[in-house]
Amino acid sequence: MTDRLPIKMLHDRVLVKEPRDEGERRSSGGILIPATASVAKRLIWAEVLAVGNHVRAVEVGDRVLFSPDDHHEVEIAGDQYLLLRERDLHAVAAERNDANTGLYL
């Protein structure tokens, strides 16, 4: 994406690309779930492609967890992307998270 069009996100915005898993998938218990099945209130993982200058906890390349209700869709050069606010993210998956859990015991 960035090879075709340079994008600078503003403020606390995060641009992500949701992986489009076509077809069937399996639950952790081995149950086959058809592609036509709809799961209500299911959170989604996506890859971060760009972040605004006020984003503190997320970096490009991270995977973030968010609700499908808290985003805006945008089309750039024929590809679909999602635009989120940092406060709408529920979790960040990144290698740098190994060193510090953020828990105080």
Phi, psi and omega in degrees: 000312184291342177290330183270323186211113178290134182233134174242115179281150182251151172054238184256027183272148179229128177258126183230160174239121180276130176293131180265097178275106179276143173092199186280160174218166181244142175283171179295338178272000177093005180283132179280124181250118182291158181297335182278351181289137179252130179248118182283142175057034178270130178284155186237140171265142177212160180265135180279128180252332180203149179226151177281170185287348177258005178280128185251326189257358186234142177232160177301134181099344177291162170251135183236150179251130182210166178274139179294348179275346188254039182217166173239139178268144178219142177253127179232120179052039177084356179253147180267133178227166178241141179246125184233163167263149180301324182292344179273358179276141180261332182201157176233128176251116181206152179302324184292347180286347182297322188286326186226114180279340181084003180268139177245114182249000000 
